[in-house]
Amino acid sequence: MPQKKPSTYRIVKAGEPHPQGWNVPPVNDLRSAIELLKTLPEQYVESNREVDPIAELAGVYRYIGAGGTVMRPTRIGPAMTFNNIKGFPDARVLVGLMASRKRVSALLGAPERELGIQMAEARRNVTPPTVIEPENAPCQEVVYRAEDEGFDLRKILPAPTNTTEDAGPYFCLGLVLGSDPDDRDNVDVTIHRLCVQSKDELSIFFAPGRHIDAFRLKAEAAGKPLAVSINMGLDPAIHIGAEFEAPTTPFGFNELCVAGGLRGQPVELVECLTVKQRAIARAEIVIEGEILPGVRVAEDQNSHTGKAMPEFPGYTGEANPSLPVIKVKAITTRKNPILQTLVGPGEEHVSLAGIPTEASIHIECEDALPGLVKNVYAHSAGGGKFLAILQVQKKNAGDDGMTRQAALIALSVYRELKNVILVDEDVDIFDTDDVMWALQTRYVGDIDTLFVPGVAGHVLDPTQQPFYDPRVTAKGTTTKTIFDCTVPYHLKEHFIRAQFKEVDASLWLSS
């Protein structure tokens, strides 16, 4: 499907100076991303100590750099590659590549506070992917076919578990690429929960409304499998760009176009070897397979723990009793591949989901209310999904109502958003203390709170279930809340923060 390219922007090629001052680095795959991080202090570490992928690897990174909604103690720290994986002598596992806004800034080229704005521009300035010849695709340097004797994906790839009660090993950063059974050019890419079930089968969990699930249902209705590729170890622009959701990226929009817009060059694809689908050519690992029609398995059929894995809200999800199955046809890799994973509730999820959330809200608010919303932050406490902080600049009395309208736009453009906090332009939205200060000094509960009850939210929020709220008839329904912590326009002169003299404080530190 052709993508719109508004004339108000232009694409900037990777490595070129950006008109907004952004310095887009020449990153086009995971390896070039790692090489960039190696040049930056305290952003990347490697370990040669043996680590068990079953619970231990995630347990280590919980302390090193997971951050996010992981149970304390944790912190935001460097990305980490484990070079010695128990049971896999030739494997490497990377965790936490995007588990820091500072690191994402370095990888994408925009300042930390402008990443959402950069993503918004990339959505407006799409660059569609291109298909290259197989001989130029690093992802197919090594090939394992399911028909080969002894094939067992459990022995080829060290899929980790996050905890000892996980349903099984998971591929946590597998970008699934699928297309409409009747229109191969109608492509969608999304990250889904993929649990290893056997030597050649994975279960896949679809949250409601996912476009690939619509493709699956269409194929299943015709009694046909849906061909997919699962792409792991990628340029972070691909992972983050893929996390846009409808209506910002409507049905029929290929999110790989956003990654192309971020980099100023197309994402390269290659034809799969065993299924009629395409894969990301510079991926570290590709699993080729088909989602089987009419086949379902219990997610924890091998472990019987009753649990799935830790999810972004910070709790371990329940195992799903009936999930679709992907029959693996082949695994292709680069030489000495790097398996990329994440810790479910960590800061990496915040970057993946939150930056596109910020972009989506910024795009729609700017289109509807030009100049009012200055910036947006999808806060870590909500995993990048549940909580958004909007910074506004009121210019007249009418903007009191428009500010609340912006919050309603935010809730409508991002369905999974639960709470919105509105603050003035003098509040630092990336500083939680400053936001809480606004909540204490510019907010009165019974006049500055708006409730929007009975609307769709997110099924992984444990409060959005009938056992918590008897009014809810189905999982994923909730009351959404707007906290207006802005000063009424006519009172702004009474809420001016203490003004300090501007000085160069470094002069006192260097003497």
N, C-alpha and C positions, 0 to 999 in steps of 0.2 A: 504494500500500500504506500503510495507517495506520502512523504512527510512534509508538512508546511515549514517553510523557512522565512520567518518574518524579516522584512528588509531593514528593520531597526537595529539588527545585529549583524556581525560578520563572524565567520569561523576563523579562529587563530590556530595555526599549525603548532604542533608540539615543539617546544624549544624557542619559539618566536616570542618577542616582547608582546604583551597583551595590552590593549588600549586602556584597560582598567588597572594596569600595573601588575597583573598576575603573571607569574613566571611558571608556565606549564612545562613540567620536566619531560624529557624524552623517554618516558616509560611506556612499554607496550606489552609487557608480560610480567609474570611474577618474579622472574630472575632479575630483570632490570630494576624492578621495584626494590628488591633486596639489596642490590648493589648500591642504589641510592641511599638506602637507610644505613648502610655500612659507613657512609661518609659523614653521618650525623651523630653527635655524641649522645649516648644513653638511649638510643632508639632501637637497637638491635643487638641480640646476644645469641650465642650458640652454646650447646652443651653436648659433650661427648660421653657423659655419664649415662649408663643404661637406664631406660625408663619403660615402664609397662604401659602400653596404650590403654589398658583396662583400668580406668579410674585414676591411676597414678599421674599420668601426664596432665590431665586437667587439674588434679589436686595440686601439682607443683605450680602451674601457671596461675591458679587462684591467688597465690601469694605474690608471684612475680609481677603480674601486670593485668589481671582480668578486669578489675574495677567494676563499674556498673552496679547491678543489683545483686551481685554475688554476696553471700553472707560474709560479714566482717570477721576477721581482718582480711582486707584485700587492698589493692592500690592500682592506680594506672601506671603501668611500667612499659618496658621495651617489648617489642615483638621477639619471639624466641623460636629457634629451630633446634629440635632434638635430633641429633645425628646417630644415636644408638638406641634403636627401638627393639625391645625384647621380642624375640621370635621372628624378627624381620631384619636380617643382617645388612640388606642393601637399601633399607627404607630411611627416609627423612620425613619429619612432620614439623610443619610450621604452624604456630598459633599466635594470634594477637596482632596480625599485620595492621589491622585498622582499629585496634583497641585504644586509640588515643587520637583526639582531635588534632593535636599538634602534628602527629605522624601523618594523618590524612591530609593535612595542609601541605606538608612537604611532598606528598605523593601526587596531589592534584594541582598544586601551584597557587591556590588562593589562600589568603590569611585565614586563620582559624574562625574569625568572626564573620567571614564572607563566604564560607563554604556553601551555605544554603543559597546565597545569591548566585554563586558560580553554577550550582546545579540548575537553578532556574534558567540561567542563560543557556546552558547546555540543552535543556529541554526545548527551548525556543530555537536553538540552532543545531538541529540534528544532522548527523552525518551517517547515512545508511551503511550497513556492513557490505563487505565484498567477499566473493568466493575465490579461493586460490587453488592451485593444483596440488595434489597430494604430496608430490616430491618436495614441496616448499613448506609443508606443515610439520613443525616439530612434534606435535602431539601424536604423530603416528610413527615415530622412530622405532618403537617397540610394540609388538602386537601379540595379544593373547586371545585366542578364539575359544568360545565356549565349547565348540565341537572337539577341541583338542583333548587328548587323553590327559587326565589328571587336572583339568582346569578347576580351580577353586578360588574365587575372588577373596575368600577369607585368608588365603595364604599369599595372595599377591599384594593386597593393599591393607595396611594396618589401621583399619577404621577404629577410632577410639570410643570409649564410653566416658561420660563425664563423671558418673558416680557408680557405686557398686550396685545400685538398684535399677539402673537403666534396663530397658527392655532388651537391649542388645547393643552391639557396636553400631555407631551411626556415622554417616557422612554428613557433617554439619554445614559444609559450605559447597554442596553440590548444586551447581546452577543447572537446572533442568531446562532444556530447549525443546520445545514441541511446536507443532503447527496444525492448523485446521486440516482434517482428513481430506477435505475437498478443495483446499487452497493452500498449497505449500508455502506461498509467500506471506500468508497470514501467520506470523510467528510470535511466540511469547517466550520469555525467559523469566524464571523465578526460582528462588531458593526454597526448597521443601525439605521436610523431615524424612530422611531416608535411613531405614533400619535394615541391617544385613540379616536376612532370614535363612539363607542356605548358600551353597556353593555358587549358585547362579540366580538367586532371587533377592530382591529388595522390596520392602513395603514402602509406600509413599503416602504421606499425610497431606491432604489439601485443606487449608482453611477455606471457609465459605467465600465464594466469589472469585476464585482464582481462574484465570483465563485458560491455563493448560487443562484444568479440570473440565472446563466446558468442551475443549477439544476431545478429552477422554470420553466424556459422556456421549458425545456425538458419534465417535468411533464405536463405542460399546453398543449404542442403539442399533448400529449396522452390523453388530457381531464381529467387529474387526479390532485388532490390536492397534495401539497408538505408538508409533515409533518416536523415541526420544533419545537425546544424548545428555549425559550428566557430565558437566565440565567442572574440573577442580584445579586449583592452582592458577589464578588468573591475575591480570592487571586489575588493581583495585577499582579502577574506573568502571570496569564491567560489572563487578559485584554491586557497587553502590548505585550505578545507573539503573540496574535491574530492579531496584527496590521501589521505584515509583509505582503508584497504584492508580486505578480509576478514581475519579474522572480525569486526573492529570494525564494519565496514559490510558486512553480508552481502548476498548476491545478492538483489536486489529492493529494496535501500535506496537512496533518492535522496539523494546527498551534498549537493545544494542545500539540503536541510533543515538541514545543519550551519551553512552560511553564514547562514541565517535565524536559527538559534539564537545565533550570534555577534552579529548586529546587532539581534536582538529585533524583526525585521520580515521578511516574506517576500521572497524573490527574485522579481522580476517577470519573467514569460515572455510571449512573443508568438508567434502562429502564423507560421510561415515563409510566404513568398510562393510558392515553387515546389515544395516538397516537403512531405509530410505529417509534419512535425516542428515542434518549438518551438525558439525561440531566446531568449537572455537579452536582455531588452528594453532594458537600459541599456548594452549592449556598445558599444564603439567600432566594431567590424567584425564582421560575420557572413558566413561562407561557407555557403551552402546546397548540399547535394549528396547523392549516393547512393553507397554502397559497392557496386560492381558484383559480381555473383555470377560466380565462375569466372574472373575476370580477374586476372592477376598481371604485375608488371613488376620488372625489376632496379632497385634503388634508385639506382644510379649509371649508368643507361642513357644519360644525356646527357653525363656527365663522364668515365666510365670510370676514376675514380681508385682504385676498390677500397675507398674509405673512405666512411663515412656522415657523421658529425659528432662533435665532442667530446662525450663523455658525462660524467655526474657523477663517475665514479671518477677522472677526469683524463686518460683516454686517448681517442684517436679510435677510434670503433667501426668495424667492418668493414661495408661495404655489404651489405645483404641481397639475395640474388639473386632473391627471389620475394616481392613484397609485394602486398597488396590495393590496389585503385585506387578513389579517390573521384572520381566524375564531378561536376564543379561545375555547378550549375544557375543560381546567382545569387550576387552579392555585394551585401550591403546595409551601409550605413555611416551614422554620424552625419556632420553637416557638419564638414569639416576634421578628419577622424578621426586618431586616434593609434594607430599600430601598436605593440603592446607585445611585447618580446622579452626573451630572457635569454642570458647566456653559459653554455653547457652545464655546465661543471664548477664554476661559481661559487657564491658564498654564497647566491644566490637559490634555487638548488635545495635547499640545506640548509634554508632557511626553509620552502619548499613541502613537502618530504618530511619534514623532521625534526620540525617542531612536531606534525603529526598522529601521527608515530611516538611521540613522548613522551606524547601524550594516550592513544593506544591502550594503551601499556604501563601508564600510570598507572591507567586504568580497570580493567583486568583484575587488576592487583596489589592495588588497593584492594578490589575485590570479593572476592578470594580470601584476602588477608592484610591485613585492615584495620589501618591505622596503621603498617605496617612501612616501606613505601617512601615516603619524604618527597618526593622529586623525581626527575625523569628528564631527561637531556640527550642528544639525538641529535647526536653530535659532528660538527663540520664535516669532520674528516679522513675520515669515512665518507660524506660527501655527504648526511648526514641519514638514511642507510639502514643502513650497515654496522656502525656502532659506537654503542652506547648505554652511558651511565654512569648507574648507579642509586645514589642516596643512601638509605641505610637507617638506621633507629634501632632497635637491639636493646634489648629490655627484659628478656630472660631467656635462659637457656642454650639453650632450644629455638629461639630465633631464629637461632642459627648455621646450623641446617639450613634454616630458613624463608627465610633470606637467599638461599641457593643455589636454593631453590625459586622465589623471585621471578625469578631470572635465567632459569630454565627457562620460566617463564611468559612472560617477555619474548621469548624465542626462539620460543615457540609462537604468540604473538599477532601477531608481525611476522615473516613468513616470510623476508624479505630481510635481516634482521639477521644479522650474522656474528660479532661479538665483543661481549661484555658485561663491563664493569668494575664491580665492586661496591665502594663506599666507605662509610665511616661518616658520621654526621651532622655531624662537625666538618670535613669536607672540602668545599671549594667545587667542585662538579661543573662549573661553567662556567669554571674556572681550570685550564687544562691542566697548569701547573706544580704545582698542588696535587694533582691526580690522579696525576701522575707521582711526586710525593713519597710518596703512599700506596703506590704500586707498589713503591717502593724500601724502605720502612720497615715495611710491613704485609703483605708478600707473599713467599712462598717457592715457587719454581716447581713443585717436585715434590709439594707438599702442598696448594697453593692454586689449582691449575689443573684445570679440568674440560673434557674434550673430548667433543663430541657429533658423531661422524663420520657421513658418508654421508647428509646431509639436504639438502633443497632450499634454495637460496640465491637468487642473482641471476645471470642470464646475462651481464650486462655486467661482472662481475668477471673479469679475465683469468686469475686463478688457478683459477677454477671450470670448467676445461676439461680434456679428456683430455691435451692436449699438455703441460700443466703438471703435472697429477696423474694418472698412469696408472691409478689406482684408479677414477677418475671415468668412468662410461660415457656420461654425457650432460652437456651444458653446464648450468651452474646448479646443480651439486651440490658440497657442500663439507663440511669439518669445522668446526664452530662451537666457539668457545672462551669459557669463563667464567674471568675473572681475579678471584678473591676477595681483594680488598685491604682487607678489614675485620678488625678485631681480634676474636679469640674472646672471647665475653662474659665469661668468668671471668678474662681478662687485661686488661680495659679499664683498670683502675687503673694498669697499667704503661705505658700508651700515651696518657697525658694530655699534650697539647701545652703548651709553655711559655706560662704565663699572664702577660700584660702588664697594667699598670695602665690602666684606662679613662680617657682624657682627651679634651678638645676640642682637637685639634691645630691647628685653625684659628686659635686665639688666638696661636700662635707665628708664624703666617704673616702675620698682619695688623699686627704691631707693627713 
